[in-house]
Amino acid sequence: MEKIEILSVGIDGLSLQEILEKIDRFINDKNKHYLVTVNPEFLVAAQKDKHFKEILNYADIAIADGVGLVYAAKTLGQKLYRITGVDLVGFLCELAEQKKYPVFLLGGVDDTAQKTATVLKETFPAINIVGAENGGQVSPDCKSTSDSELIEKINKAKPKILLVAFGQVKQEKWIFNNLDKLNTVKIAIGVGGTFDYICGNVKRAPLTVRNFGLEWLYRLFKEPWRKKRIFNAVFYFLFLILKQKIGKNNKKQENQN
């Protein structure tokens, strides 16, 4: 299936089952692959950061993580499936447990990765988590303060799946810069704040709120200091989508004339 273009970034219109099947094939082929879980903030950031936009478009799979993308696709006459990063990691860990794929957790603050590993082992008793590291401070140029040491640790642990939680944009750039140096990693995914949700540092919005696509309102209430990010993810993103739709309609009229 062709990617659906939203704000010049291609998003895959794949179901969860199709994504998991592709991941399984990727792990067993000779190449390295990376996935991005795209939300509206990613697309807003990509409008100002050409390199980040290129990284998103180079990804083997770009997943719609955000109800805003689903609505945007519908506005543009397309269809996307929403799969949150938290849900994807859960299903990916289930696959890793079944197929005995070793997993490495990288990122998060302090001992978040280790706490997340503990929770995942309780949920998936047979999962093989071969490492959990916070990765140190990541600079604006997306280099960890301990990159060489980290890469050595990851290579020594020999994971096939790498989950990176350095925060959006930074984690994607870090993966893009370092994937070729990771000898055994076949799949790398930026997972944002997923570790915080899994280990209980941050509470997810209630299911009813998530079903209505109102997580942004829940987060605004719980974390008002995020208001600028939420504004970009909701209102500025909507403005950009409407602008794209108007441009698309004008171009269609010009072609008809």
NUMAR-933978 format. One record per residue (C-alpha): residue in three letters; x, y, z. Coordinates in pm, whole numbers. Example, Ala and Ser with C-alpha at 12.3 -4.5 7.8 and 13.67 -1.06 7.14 Angstrom:
BEGIN
<r rest="Ala" u="1230" v="-450" w="780"/>
<r rest="Ser" u="1367" v="-106" w="714"/>
end
This chain:
BEGIN
<r rest="Met" u="0" v="0" w="0"/>
<r rest="Glu" u="129" v="347" w="-90"/>
<r rest="Lys" u="203" v="591" w="187"/>
<r rest="Ile" u="-51" v="865" w="257"/>
<r rest="Glu" u="114" v="1206" w="240"/>
<r rest="Ile" u="30" v="1452" w="517"/>
<r rest="Leu" u="225" v="1778" w="523"/>
<r rest="Ser" u="487" v="1623" w="292"/>
<r rest="Val" u="546" v="1323" w="520"/>
<r rest="Gly" u="441" v="975" w="410"/>
<r rest="Ile" u="238" v="775" w="663"/>
<r rest="Asp" u="165" v="404" w="615"/>
<r rest="Gly" u="-202" v="310" w="608"/>
<r rest="Leu" u="-132" v="-34" w="757"/>
<r rest="Ser" u="-331" v="-220" w="1018"/>
<r rest="Leu" u="-168" v="-339" w="1339"/>
<r rest="Gln" u="-154" v="-696" w="1209"/>
<r rest="Glu" u="14" v="-585" w="886"/>
<r rest="Ile" u="271" v="-384" w="1080"/>
<r rest="Leu" u="356" v="-676" w="1310"/>
<r rest="Glu" u="390" v="-908" w="1012"/>
<r rest="Lys" u="629" v="-664" w="842"/>
<r rest="Ile" u="831" v="-626" w="1163"/>
<r rest="Asp" u="863" v="-1004" w="1188"/>
<r rest="Arg" u="990" v="-1019" w="829"/>
<r rest="Phe" u="1230" v="-730" w="889"/>
<r rest="Ile" u="1383" v="-904" w="1191"/>
<r rest="Asn" u="1455" v="-1210" w="980"/>
<r rest="Asp" u="1604" v="-1041" w="675"/>
<r rest="Lys" u="1963" v="-922" w="626"/>
<r rest="Asn" u="1896" v="-548" w="652"/>
<r rest="Lys" u="1845" v="-300" w="935"/>
<r rest="His" u="1517" v="-113" w="966"/>
<r rest="Tyr" u="1367" v="168" w="1170"/>
<r rest="Leu" u="1010" v="267" w="1241"/>
<r rest="Val" u="867" v="603" w="1341"/>
<r rest="Thr" u="546" v="657" w="1536"/>
<r rest="Val" u="427" v="989" w="1397"/>
<r rest="Asn" u="197" v="1229" w="1580"/>
<r rest="Pro" u="89" v="1585" w="1487"/>
<r rest="Glu" u="382" v="1736" w="1679"/>
<r rest="Phe" u="623" v="1543" w="1456"/>
<r rest="Leu" u="465" v="1689" w="1144"/>
<r rest="Val" u="468" v="2042" w="1283"/>
<r rest="Ala" u="837" v="2003" w="1375"/>
<r rest="Ala" u="914" v="1861" w="1029"/>
<r rest="Gln" u="791" v="2180" w="863"/>
<r rest="Lys" u="1086" v="2370" w="1012"/>
<r rest="Asp" u="1342" v="2088" w="1025"/>
<r rest="Lys" u="1420" v="1954" w="677"/>
<r rest="His" u="1656" v="1685" w="807"/>
<r rest="Phe" u="1392" v="1555" w="1046"/>
<r rest="Lys" u="1140" v="1543" w="761"/>
<r rest="Glu" u="1386" v="1340" w="555"/>
<r rest="Ile" u="1438" v="1099" w="845"/>
<r rest="Leu" u="1062" v="1047" w="875"/>
<r rest="Asn" u="1034" v="982" w="503"/>
<r rest="Tyr" u="1329" v="739" w="505"/>
<r rest="Ala" u="1162" v="522" w="771"/>
<r rest="Asp" u="1066" v="170" w="670"/>
<r rest="Ile" u="729" v="215" w="839"/>
<r rest="Ala" u="570" v="542" w="956"/>
<r rest="Ile" u="284" v="471" w="1195"/>
<r rest="Ala" u="0" v="712" w="1275"/>
<r rest="Asp" u="29" v="766" w="1651"/>
<r rest="Gly" u="-230" v="1035" w="1713"/>
<r rest="Val" u="-598" v="1073" w="1636"/>
<r rest="Gly" u="-515" v="1403" w="1466"/>
<r rest="Leu" u="-349" v="1214" w="1182"/>
<r rest="Val" u="-654" v="992" w="1136"/>
<r rest="Tyr" u="-880" v="1297" w="1111"/>
<r rest="Ala" u="-632" v="1475" w="886"/>
<r rest="Ala" u="-623" v="1178" w="649"/>
<r rest="Lys" u="-1003" v="1170" w="642"/>
<r rest="Thr" u="-1012" v="1543" w="564"/>
<r rest="Leu" u="-779" v="1475" w="272"/>
<r rest="Gly" u="-993" v="1184" w="151"/>
<r rest="Gln" u="-765" v="908" w="285"/>
<r rest="Lys" u="-773" v="650" w="565"/>
<r rest="Leu" u="-523" v="577" w="841"/>
<r rest="Tyr" u="-525" v="341" w="1138"/>
<r rest="Arg" u="-424" v="490" w="1468"/>
<r rest="Ile" u="-179" v="283" w="1674"/>
<r rest="Thr" u="-38" v="446" w="1987"/>
<r rest="Gly" u="326" v="395" w="2082"/>
<r rest="Val" u="224" v="235" w="2412"/>
<r rest="Asp" u="-2" v="-17" w="2240"/>
<r rest="Leu" u="256" v="-89" w="1970"/>
<r rest="Val" u="526" v="-164" w="2230"/>
<r rest="Gly" u="288" v="-401" w="2407"/>
<r rest="Phe" u="215" v="-598" w="2091"/>
<r rest="Leu" u="581" v="-587" w="1989"/>
<r rest="Cys" u="685" v="-732" w="2327"/>
<r rest="Glu" u="426" v="-1006" w="2282"/>
<r rest="Leu" u="583" v="-1088" w="1944"/>
<r rest="Ala" u="932" v="-1078" w="2096"/>
<r rest="Glu" u="825" v="-1316" w="2372"/>
<r rest="Gln" u="672" v="-1562" w="2125"/>
<r rest="Lys" u="964" v="-1553" w="1879"/>
<r rest="Lys" u="1243" v="-1520" w="2141"/>
<r rest="Tyr" u="1367" v="-1192" w="1994"/>
<r rest="Pro" u="1604" v="-1014" w="2240"/>
<r rest="Val" u="1499" v="-658" w="2329"/>
<r rest="Phe" u="1699" v="-357" w="2454"/>
<r rest="Leu" u="1539" v="-53" w="2624"/>
<r rest="Leu" u="1722" v="278" w="2583"/>
<r rest="Gly" u="1624" v="616" w="2724"/>
<r rest="Gly" u="1398" v="767" w="2983"/>
<r rest="Val" u="1501" v="964" w="3291"/>
<r rest="Asp" u="1707" v="808" w="3572"/>
<r rest="Asp" u="1596" v="444" w="3621"/>
<r rest="Thr" u="1283" v="461" w="3402"/>
<r rest="Ala" u="1418" v="205" w="3151"/>
<r rest="Gln" u="1501" v="-40" w="3431"/>
<r rest="Lys" u="1158" v="6" w="3590"/>
<r rest="Thr" u="996" v="-46" w="3251"/>
<r rest="Ala" u="1196" v="-365" w="3200"/>
<r rest="Thr" u="1068" v="-497" w="3534"/>
<r rest="Val" u="705" v="-428" w="3440"/>
<r rest="Leu" u="747" v="-586" w="3095"/>
<r rest="Lys" u="901" v="-899" w="3248"/>
<r rest="Glu" u="603" v="-929" w="3481"/>
<r rest="Thr" u="363" v="-886" w="3188"/>
<r rest="Phe" u="557" v="-1108" w="2945"/>
<r rest="Pro" u="739" v="-1363" w="3167"/>
<r rest="Ala" u="932" v="-1524" w="2882"/>
<r rest="Ile" u="1051" v="-1201" w="2720"/>
<r rest="Asn" u="1428" v="-1167" w="2680"/>
<r rest="Ile" u="1520" v="-810" w="2776"/>
<r rest="Val" u="1896" v="-799" w="2734"/>
<r rest="Gly" u="1955" v="-443" w="2849"/>
<r rest="Ala" u="1796" v="-127" w="2992"/>
<r rest="Glu" u="1990" v="202" w="2997"/>
<r rest="Asn" u="1884" v="567" w="3032"/>
<r rest="Gly" u="2147" v="672" w="2776"/>
<r rest="Gly" u="2265" v="986" w="2953"/>
<r rest="Gln" u="2193" v="1340" w="2838"/>
<r rest="Val" u="2119" v="1384" w="2469"/>
<r rest="Ser" u="2248" v="1707" w="2315"/>
<r rest="Pro" u="2056" v="1926" w="2065"/>
<r rest="Asp" u="2255" v="1763" w="1783"/>
<r rest="Cys" u="2110" v="1432" w="1907"/>
<r rest="Lys" u="2429" v="1273" w="2029"/>
<r rest="Ser" u="2425" v="1101" w="2364"/>
<r rest="Thr" u="2694" v="1205" w="2612"/>
<r rest="Ser" u="2802" v="841" w="2615"/>
<r rest="Asp" u="2737" v="726" w="2257"/>
<r rest="Ser" u="3049" v="511" w="2215"/>
<r rest="Glu" u="2991" v="341" w="2550"/>
<r rest="Leu" u="2622" v="291" w="2473"/>
<r rest="Ile" u="2689" v="140" w="2133"/>
<r rest="Glu" u="2943" v="-95" w="2289"/>
<r rest="Lys" u="2690" v="-203" w="2554"/>
<r rest="Ile" u="2415" v="-258" w="2299"/>
<r rest="Asn" u="2644" v="-458" w="2071"/>
<r rest="Lys" u="2758" v="-670" w="2364"/>
<r rest="Ala" u="2395" v="-739" w="2462"/>
<r rest="Lys" u="2309" v="-846" w="2103"/>
<r rest="Pro" u="1944" v="-732" w="2080"/>
<r rest="Lys" u="1737" v="-764" w="1766"/>
<r rest="Ile" u="1483" v="-502" w="1878"/>
<r rest="Leu" u="1585" v="-159" w="2014"/>
<r rest="Leu" u="1329" v="73" w="2175"/>
<r rest="Val" u="1458" v="430" w="2213"/>
<r rest="Ala" u="1293" v="683" w="2447"/>
<r rest="Phe" u="1498" v="1002" w="2407"/>
<r rest="Gly" u="1193" v="1214" w="2327"/>
<r rest="Gln" u="1053" v="1303" w="1989"/>
<r rest="Val" u="1289" v="1429" w="1718"/>
<r rest="Lys" u="1599" v="1348" w="1928"/>
<r rest="Gln" u="1530" v="975" w="1934"/>
<r rest="Glu" u="1463" v="956" w="1561"/>
<r rest="Lys" u="1783" v="1145" w="1484"/>
<r rest="Trp" u="1982" v="929" w="1725"/>
<r rest="Ile" u="1855" v="611" w="1560"/>
<r rest="Phe" u="1927" v="751" w="1214"/>
<r rest="Asn" u="2282" v="846" w="1317"/>
<r rest="Asn" u="2369" v="521" w="1494"/>
<r rest="Leu" u="2170" v="230" w="1352"/>
<r rest="Asp" u="2449" v="121" w="1119"/>
<r rest="Lys" u="2684" v="88" w="1418"/>
<r rest="Leu" u="2451" v="-150" w="1605"/>
<r rest="Asn" u="2565" v="-491" w="1486"/>
<r rest="Thr" u="2268" v="-711" w="1574"/>
<r rest="Val" u="1977" v="-465" w="1583"/>
<r rest="Lys" u="1727" v="-536" w="1306"/>
<r rest="Ile" u="1445" v="-306" w="1422"/>
<r rest="Ala" u="1480" v="27" w="1602"/>
<r rest="Ile" u="1180" v="235" w="1710"/>
<r rest="Gly" u="1152" v="572" w="1883"/>
<r rest="Val" u="890" v="534" w="2155"/>
<r rest="Gly" u="876" v="878" w="2316"/>
<r rest="Gly" u="712" v="873" w="2659"/>
<r rest="Thr" u="603" v="510" w="2636"/>
<r rest="Phe" u="837" v="394" w="2913"/>
<r rest="Asp" u="682" v="648" w="3151"/>
<r rest="Tyr" u="335" v="511" w="3078"/>
<r rest="Ile" u="438" v="147" w="3111"/>
<r rest="Cys" u="621" v="185" w="3443"/>
<r rest="Gly" u="358" v="414" w="3592"/>
<r rest="Asn" u="551" v="743" w="3603"/>
<r rest="Val" u="272" v="901" w="3397"/>
<r rest="Lys" u="-92" v="794" w="3397"/>
<r rest="Arg" u="-265" v="740" w="3062"/>
<r rest="Ala" u="-592" v="913" w="2991"/>
<r rest="Pro" u="-901" v="701" w="3070"/>
<r rest="Leu" u="-1009" v="470" w="2788"/>
<r rest="Thr" u="-1327" v="672" w="2722"/>
<r rest="Val" u="-1121" v="988" w="2678"/>
<r rest="Arg" u="-880" v="805" w="2444"/>
<r rest="Asn" u="-1167" v="664" w="2239"/>
<r rest="Phe" u="-1296" v="1017" w="2177"/>
<r rest="Gly" u="-949" v="1138" w="2081"/>
<r rest="Leu" u="-933" v="1387" w="2368"/>
<r rest="Glu" u="-602" v="1287" w="2524"/>
<r rest="Trp" u="-475" v="1638" w="2444"/>
<r rest="Leu" u="-744" v="1790" w="2667"/>
<r rest="Tyr" u="-666" v="1542" w="2945"/>
<r rest="Arg" u="-294" v="1623" w="2924"/>
<r rest="Leu" u="-365" v="1997" w="2919"/>
<r rest="Phe" u="-560" v="1955" w="3243"/>
<r rest="Lys" u="-295" v="1733" w="3402"/>
<r rest="Glu" u="14" v="1906" w="3260"/>
<r rest="Pro" u="-70" v="2273" w="3187"/>
<r rest="Trp" u="300" v="2352" w="3132"/>
<r rest="Arg" u="270" v="2160" w="2804"/>
<r rest="Lys" u="21" v="2412" w="2662"/>
<r rest="Lys" u="255" v="2531" w="2385"/>
<r rest="Arg" u="319" v="2175" w="2264"/>
<r rest="Ile" u="-51" v="2093" w="2286"/>
<r rest="Phe" u="-140" v="2409" w="2092"/>
<r rest="Asn" u="100" v="2305" w="1813"/>
<r rest="Ala" u="-28" v="1947" w="1812"/>
<r rest="Val" u="-395" v="2045" w="1795"/>
<r rest="Phe" u="-466" v="2393" w="1664"/>
<r rest="Tyr" u="-158" v="2480" w="1457"/>
<r rest="Phe" u="-160" v="2130" w="1308"/>
<r rest="Leu" u="-528" v="2177" w="1212"/>
<r rest="Phe" u="-440" v="2508" w="1047"/>
<r rest="Leu" u="-166" v="2339" w="841"/>
<r rest="Ile" u="-403" v="2059" w="735"/>
<r rest="Leu" u="-672" v="2302" w="624"/>
<r rest="Lys" u="-407" v="2496" w="433"/>
<r rest="Gln" u="-296" v="2174" w="260"/>
<r rest="Lys" u="-656" v="2084" w="176"/>
<r rest="Ile" u="-728" v="2429" w="28"/>
<r rest="Gly" u="-409" v="2409" w="-178"/>
<r rest="Lys" u="-507" v="2062" w="-300"/>
<r rest="Asn" u="-855" v="2181" w="-399"/>
<r rest="Asn" u="-718" v="2486" w="-580"/>
<r rest="Lys" u="-475" v="2269" w="-773"/>
<r rest="Lys" u="-756" v="2032" w="-867"/>
<r rest="Gln" u="-966" v="2322" w="-998"/>
<r rest="Glu" u="-672" v="2453" w="-1200"/>
<r rest="Asn" u="-625" v="2110" w="-1361"/>
<r rest="Gln" u="-993" v="2091" w="-1446"/>
<r rest="Asn" u="-978" v="2433" w="-1607"/>
end
